[in-house]
C-alpha cells in the first residue's frame, strides 16, 4: 500500500466535499425516515445510504490525491486594525 502525501489545499477540498456529501445523505435519511414507516426497512435503507455515501467520499478523496494539484484561493481578505492607546496629554506648564 502506497501512502501518498496530501497537501493542505487538497485536505481543505476533501474536507469541503466530505461535508457536502455528508449533509446530503443526512438530509436524504431524514426524508427516508418519514417516508419509510417500517423500522426494519428503514434500517436497511439507512445502512445502504451510509455505505454508498462513505464510499463516495473515499473515492473522491483518492481521485483528488492521485490526479489533482489543488490551489485554494481565499474568497476575501480579513483586515484587522489595532488601535493603540492615545498618549496622555502633557499637563499645562510643563
C-alpha positions in Angstrom: 0.0 0.0 0.0 1.4 3.4 -1.0 1.0 6.3 1.3 0.6 9.5 -0.7 1.3 12.9 0.6 -1.8 15.1 0.9 -1.1 18.8 0.9 -3.2 21.3 3.0 -5.1 22.6 -0.1 -6.1 19.1 -1.1 -7.1 18.4 2.6 -9.3 21.5 2.5 -11.0 20.5 -0.7 -11.5 16.9 0.5 -13.0 18.2 3.8 -15.4 20.5 1.9 -16.5 17.7 -0.4 -16.9 15.3 2.5 -19.0 17.8 4.5 -21.3 18.4 1.5 -21.8 14.7 0.8 -22.4 14.0 4.5 -25.0 16.8 4.6 -26.7 15.3 1.5 -27.1 11.8 2.9 -28.2 13.1 6.3 -31.0 15.0 4.6 -31.9 12.0 2.5 -32.1 9.9 5.6 -34.3 12.5 7.3 -36.8 12.2 4.4 -36.5 8.5 4.2 -37.3 8.1 7.9 -40.6 9.9 7.3 -41.3 8.0 4.1 -40.5 4.5 5.2 -42.8 3.5 8.0 -41.4 0.1 8.6 -38.4 0.3 11.0 -36.6 -2.7 9.6 -36.8 -1.5 6.1 -35.6 2.0 7.2 -32.6 0.5 8.9 -31.6 -1.5 5.8 -32.1 1.6 3.6 -30.1 3.8 6.1 -27.2 1.3 6.1 -27.1 1.3 2.3 -27.2 5.1 2.0 -24.4 5.5 4.6 -22.3 2.9 2.9 -22.7 4.5 -0.5 -22.1 8.0 0.8 -18.9 7.0 2.7 -17.6 5.1 -0.3 -18.3 8.1 -2.5 -16.3 10.3 -0.1 -13.4 7.8 -0.1 -13.4 7.5 -3.9 -13.4 11.3 -4.5 -10.6 11.7 -1.9 -8.5 9.1 -3.7 -9.2 10.8 -7.0 -8.2 14.2 -5.7 -5.0 13.0 -4.1 -4.0 10.8 -7.1 -4.7 13.1 -10.0 -5.1 16.7 -9.0 -2.9 19.6 -7.9 -5.1 21.9 -5.8 -4.6 25.6 -5.0 -7.0 27.2 -2.6 -7.8 30.8 -3.4 -9.3 32.7 -0.5 -12.5 34.5 -1.2 -11.6 37.7 0.5 -9.3 39.5 2.8 -9.6 40.0 6.5 -8.4 43.3 7.7 -7.5 43.7 11.4 -6.9 47.1 12.8 -5.1 47.5 16.1 -5.8 50.7 18.0 -3.1 51.9 20.2 -4.0 53.8 23.3 -3.6 57.6 23.0 -0.7 59.1 24.9 -1.8 61.3 27.9 -1.7 65.0 27.1 1.1 66.9 28.8 -0.1 68.9 31.7 -0.1 72.7 31.4 3.0 74.4 32.5 5.5 71.6 31.7 
